[in-house]
């Protein structure tokens, strides 16, 4: 006599098929949400870097804006100086191309001397996805005008590091 306890093989296969169908529907949405979170974090990091640039300019007027992203940060324990201002997180200041990055992005900050000035009178900060269409889709940048700009990324993009390239980006929506 057969036992009626448990599930038959057919019932088990049907349950597994249903689970696979639900996973096939949910996983792409999860990946899109992850990329959106990375992009939001990158925009937030650029906002923090804009504030850090303003603070650096005020603290070190003989230099102007910081020459690079490493100057805005510093390793822990950080002692503020014109070469390690301790204004941004060390993970952000070291998230340059060639590093492991931060939150799916690489970042750069570049001080710019304009009009024959001897100090950095402008800056460009940029963020580019580590892997376009996988970690995120958009490149971001900003200059000392404070406007966040973005455009769709391309494979192999690096963060923008000059004024003309950043200003060519459309204003972020």
Secondary structure as UniProt FT lines:
FT   HELIX           9..59
FT   TURN            61..63
FT   HELIX           69..72
FT   HELIX           90..93
FT   TURN            97..98
FT   TURN            103..104
FT   STRAND          105..112
FT   TURN            115..116
FT   STRAND          122..129
FT   TURN            133..135
FT   STRAND          138..143
FT   TURN            144..145
FT   STRAND          149..152
FT   TURN            155..156
FT   HELIX           163..168
FT   STRAND          170..171
//
